[in-house]
Amino acid sequence: MSSKESFLVNRLKSIGYAFKGAWILITTEASVKVQVGIGIIITFLGFYFELSRTEWIIQCLTIGLIIAIEGINTAIEEIADFIHPDQHPKIGLIKDISAGAVFIFAITAVVVGILIYFPKIF
C-alpha cells in the first residue's frame, strides 16, 4: 500500500471513529439528546420564520457549538471518572468547571435565539 493510499485509509478510519463517537454521544447522553431536540425545533422555526442567510449561519454555528461543547464536557467527565472513580475534590472541581463552560455557552445560545426570534415573533 502506498503512502497516499494509507493516508486516505487512515482519514476514512478517522471519519468512522468520529461518526461512532458522535453517534454514541447523541444516543447515550441525556443532555445532548435535549440539545439535539432543541436544535431540531429551532431548525423548523428557522424555516417557518424564513431566516436570512446570516441568521442561518449564526443559528447553525450556535447549535453545533453547544452540542460540541456538551461532547467535550462529557469526555472530560468520563476521563475524570476513569482516573478517579471515587469522589475527590479536585475531580469535582474539574467537572464543575467543565459544566460551567457548557452553561456559559448555553446562556449565549439563548441570547442568540432571542436576538434572532424576538423581532420575528413580536
Contact map, one row per residue, 1 for C-alpha under 8 A:
11101100000000000000000000000000000000000000000000000000000000000000000000000000000000000000000000000000000000000000000000
11111100000000000000000000000000000000000000000000000000000000000000000000000000000000000000000000000000000000000000000000
11111110000000000000000000000000000000000000000000000000000000000000000000000000000000000000000000000000000000000000000000
01111111000000000000000000000000000000000000000000000000000000000000000000000000000000000000000000000000000000000000000000
11111111100000000000000000000000000000000000000000000000000000000000000000000000000000000000000000000000000000000000000000
11111111110000000000000000000000000000000000000000000000000000000000000000000000000000000000000000000000000000000000000000
00111111111000000000000000000000000000000000000000000000000000000000000000000000000000000000000000000000000000000000000000
00011111111100000000000000000000000000000000000000000000000000000000000000000000000000000000000000000000000000000000000000
00001111111110000000000000000000000000000000000000000000000000000000000000000000000000000000000000000000000000000000000000
00000111111111000000000000000000000000000000000000000000000000000000000000000000000000000000000000000000000000000000000000
00000011111111100000000000000000000000000000000000000000000000000000000000000000000000000000000000000000000000000000000000
00000001111111110000000000000000000000000000000000000000000000000000000000000000000000000000000000000000000000000000000000
00000000111111111000000000000000000000000000000000000000000000000000000000000000000000000000000000000000000000000000000000
00000000011111111100000000000000000000000000000000000000000000000000000000000000000000000000000000000000000000000000000000
00000000001111111110000000000000000000000000000000000000000000000000000000000000000000000000000000000000000000000000000000
00000000000111111111000000000000000000000000000000000000000000000000000000000000000000000000000000000000000000000000000000
00000000000011111111100000000000000000000000000000000000000000000000000000000000000000000000000000000000000000000000000000
00000000000001111111110000000000000000000000000000000000000000000000000000000000000000000000000000000000000000000000000000
00000000000000111111111000000000000000000000000000000000000000000000000000000000000000000000000000000000000000000000000000
00000000000000011111111100000000000000000000000000000000000000000000000000000000000000000000000000000000000000000000000000
00000000000000001111111110000000000000000000000000000000000000000000000000000000000000000000000000000000000000000000000000
00000000000000000111111111000000000000000000000000000000000000000000000000000000000000000000000000000000000000000000000000
00000000000000000011111111100000000000000000000000000000000000000000000000000000000000000000000000000000000000000000000000
00000000000000000001111111111000000000000000000000000000000000000000000000000000000000000000000000000000000000000000000000
00000000000000000000111111111001000000000000000000000000000000000000001000000000000000000000000000000000000000000000000000
00000000000000000000011111111001100100000000000000000000000000000000000000000000000000000000000000000000000000000000000000
00000000000000000000001111111000100000000000000000000000000000000000000000000000000000000000000000000000000000000000000000
00000000000000000000000111111100100000000000000000000000000000000000000000000000000000000000000000000000000000000000000000
00000000000000000000000111111111100000000000000000000000000000000000000000000000000000000000000000000000000000000000000000
00000000000000000000000000011111110000000000000000000000000000000000000000000000000000000000000000000000000000000000000000
00000000000000000000000000001111111000000000000000000000000000000000010000000000000000000000000000000000000000000000000000
00000000000000000000000011001111111100000000000000000000000000000010011000000000000000000000000000000000000000000000000000
00000000000000000000000001111111111110000000000000000000000000000000000000000000000000000000000000000000000000000000000000
00000000000000000000000000000111111111000000000000000000000000000000000000000000000000000000000000000000000000000000000000
00000000000000000000000000000011111111100000000000000000000000100110000000000000000000000000000000000000000000000000000000
00000000000000000000000001000001111111110000000000000000000000000010000000000000000000000000000000000000000000000000000000
00000000000000000000000000000000111111111000000000000000000000000000000000000000000000000000000000000000000000000000000000
00000000000000000000000000000000011111111100000000000000000000000000000000000000000000000000000000000000000000000000000000
00000000000000000000000000000000001111111110000000000000000000100000000000000000000000000000000000000000000000000000000000
00000000000000000000000000000000000111111111000000000000000000000000000000000000000000000000000000000000000000000000000000
00000000000000000000000000000000000011111111100000000000000000000000000000000000000000000000000000000000000000000000000000
00000000000000000000000000000000000001111111110000000000000000000000000000000000000000000000000000000000000000000000000000
00000000000000000000000000000000000000111111111000000000000000000000000000000000000000000000000000000000000000000000000000
00000000000000000000000000000000000000011111111100000000000000000000000000000000000000000000000000000000000000000000000000
00000000000000000000000000000000000000001111111110000000000000000000000000000000000000000000000000000000000000000000000000
00000000000000000000000000000000000000000111111111100001000000000000000000000000000000000000000000000000000000000000000000
00000000000000000000000000000000000000000011111111100000000000000000000000000000000000000000000000000000000000000000000000
00000000000000000000000000000000000000000001111111000000000000000000000000000000000000000000000000000000000000000000000000
00000000000000000000000000000000000000000000111111100000000000000000000000000000000000000000000000000000000000000000000100
00000000000000000000000000000000000000000000011111110000000000000000000000000000000000000000000000000000000000000000000000
00000000000000000000000000000000000000000000011011111111000000000000000000000000000000000000000000000000000000000000000000
00000000000000000000000000000000000000000000000001111111000000000000000000000000000000000000000000000000000000000000000000
00000000000000000000000000000000000000000000000000111111100000000000000000000000000000000000000000000000000000000000000000
00000000000000000000000000000000000000000000000000111111110000000000000000000000000000000000000000000000000000000000000000
00000000000000000000000000000000000000000000000000111111111000000000000000000000000000000000000000000000000000000001000000
00000000000000000000000000000000000000000000010000111111111100000000000000000000000000000000000000000000000000000000000000
00000000000000000000000000000000000000000000000000001111111110000000000000000000000000000000000000000000000000000000000000
00000000000000000000000000000000000000000000000000000111111111000000000000000000000000000000000000000000000000000000000000
00000000000000000000000000000000000000000000000000000011111111100000000000000000000000000000000000000000000000011000000000
00000000000000000000000000000000000000000000000000000001111111110000000000000000000000000000000000000000000000000000000000
00000000000000000000000000000000000000000000000000000000111111111000000000000000000000000000000000000000000000000000000000
00000000000000000000000000000000000000000000000000000000011111111100000000000000000000000000000000000000000010010000000000
00000000000000000000000000000000001000100000000000000000001111111110000000000000000000000000000000000000000010000000000000
00000000000000000000000000000000000000000000000000000000000111111111000000000000000000000000000000000000000000000000000000
00000000000000000000000000000000000000000000000000000000000011111111100000000000000000000000000000000000000000000000000000
00000000000000000000000000000000001000000000000000000000000001111111110000000000000000000000000000000100110010000000000000
00000000000000000000000000000001001100000000000000000000000000111111111000000000000000000000000000000000000000000000000000
00000000000000000000000000000000000000000000000000000000000000011111111100000000000000000000000000000000000000000000000000
00000000000000000000000000000000000000000000000000000000000000001111111110000000000000000000000000001100000000000000000000
00000000000000000000000000000011000000000000000000000000000000000111111111000000000000000000000000000100000000000000000000
00000000000000000000000010000001000000000000000000000000000000000011111111100000000000000000000000000000000000000000000000
00000000000000000000000000000000000000000000000000000000000000000001111111110000000000000000000000000000000000000000000000
00000000000000000000000000000000000000000000000000000000000000000000111111111000000000000000001001100100000000000000000000
00000000000000000000000000000000000000000000000000000000000000000000011111111100000000000000000000000000000000000000000000
00000000000000000000000000000000000000000000000000000000000000000000001111111110000000000000000000000000000000000000000000
00000000000000000000000000000000000000000000000000000000000000000000000111111111000000000000001001000000000000000000000000
00000000000000000000000000000000000000000000000000000000000000000000000011111111100000000000001000000000000000000000000000
00000000000000000000000000000000000000000000000000000000000000000000000001111111110000000000000000000000000000000000000000
00000000000000000000000000000000000000000000000000000000000000000000000000111111111000000000000000000000000000000000000000
00000000000000000000000000000000000000000000000000000000000000000000000000011111111110000010011000000000000000000000000000
00000000000000000000000000000000000000000000000000000000000000000000000000001111111111000010000000000000000000000000000000
00000000000000000000000000000000000000000000000000000000000000000000000000000111111110000000000000000000000000000000000000
00000000000000000000000000000000000000000000000000000000000000000000000000000011111110000000000000000000000000000000000000
00000000000000000000000000000000000000000000000000000000000000000000000000000001111111110010000000000000000000000000000000
00000000000000000000000000000000000000000000000000000000000000000000000000000001111111100000000000000000000000000000000000
00000000000000000000000000000000000000000000000000000000000000000000000000000000100111110000000000000000000000000000000000
00000000000000000000000000000000000000000000000000000000000000000000000000000000000111111011000000000000000000000000000000
00000000000000000000000000000000000000000000000000000000000000000000000000000000000101111111000000000000000000000000000000
00000000000000000000000000000000000000000000000000000000000000000000000000000000000000111111100000000000000000000000000000
00000000000000000000000000000000000000000000000000000000000000000000000000000000000000011111110000000000000000000000000000
00000000000000000000000000000000000000000000000000000000000000000000000000000001100100111111111000000000000000000000000000
00000000000000000000000000000000000000000000000000000000000000000000000000000000000000111111111100000000000000000000000000
00000000000000000000000000000000000000000000000000000000000000000000000000000000000000001111111110000000000000000000000000
00000000000000000000000000000000000000000000000000000000000000000000000000000001000000000111111111000000000000000000000000
00000000000000000000000000000000000000000000000000000000000000000000000010011001000000000011111111100000000000000000000000
00000000000000000000000000000000000000000000000000000000000000000000000000000000000000000001111111110000000000000000000000
00000000000000000000000000000000000000000000000000000000000000000000000000000000000000000000111111111000000000000000000000
00000000000000000000000000000000000000000000000000000000000000000000000010010000000000000000011111111100000000000000000000
00000000000000000000000000000000000000000000000000000000000000000000000010000000000000000000001111111110000000000000000000
00000000000000000000000000000000000000000000000000000000000000000000000000000000000000000000000111111111000000000000000000
00000000000000000000000000000000000000000000000000000000000000000000100000000000000000000000000011111111100000000000000000
00000000000000000000000000000000000000000000000000000000000000000100110010000000000000000000000001111111110000000000000000
00000000000000000000000000000000000000000000000000000000000000000000000000000000000000000000000000111111111000000000000000
00000000000000000000000000000000000000000000000000000000000000000000000000000000000000000000000000011111111100000000000000
00000000000000000000000000000000000000000000000000000000000000000100000000000000000000000000000000001111111110000000000000
00000000000000000000000000000000000000000000000000000000000000000100000000000000000000000000000000000111111111000000000000
00000000000000000000000000000000000000000000000000000000000000000000000000000000000000000000000000000011111111100000000000
00000000000000000000000000000000000000000000000000000000000000000000000000000000000000000000000000000001111111110000000000
00000000000000000000000000000000000000000000000000000000000001100100000000000000000000000000000000000000111111111000000000
00000000000000000000000000000000000000000000000000000000000000000000000000000000000000000000000000000000011111111100000000
00000000000000000000000000000000000000000000000000000000000000000000000000000000000000000000000000000000001111111110000000
00000000000000000000000000000000000000000000000000000000001001000000000000000000000000000000000000000000000111111111000000
00000000000000000000000000000000000000000000000000000000001000000000000000000000000000000000000000000000000011111111110000
00000000000000000000000000000000000000000000000000000000000000000000000000000000000000000000000000000000000001111111110000
00000000000000000000000000000000000000000000000000000000000000000000000000000000000000000000000000000000000000111111111000
00000000000000000000000000000000000000000000000000000010000000000000000000000000000000000000000000000000000000011111111100
00000000000000000000000000000000000000000000000000000000000000000000000000000000000000000000000000000000000000001111111110
00000000000000000000000000000000000000000000000000000000000000000000000000000000000000000000000000000000000000001111111111
00000000000000000000000000000000000000000000000000000000000000000000000000000000000000000000000000000000000000000011111111
00000000000000000000000000000000000000000000000010000000000000000000000000000000000000000000000000000000000000000001111111
00000000000000000000000000000000000000000000000000000000000000000000000000000000000000000000000000000000000000000000111111
00000000000000000000000000000000000000000000000000000000000000000000000000000000000000000000000000000000000000000000011111
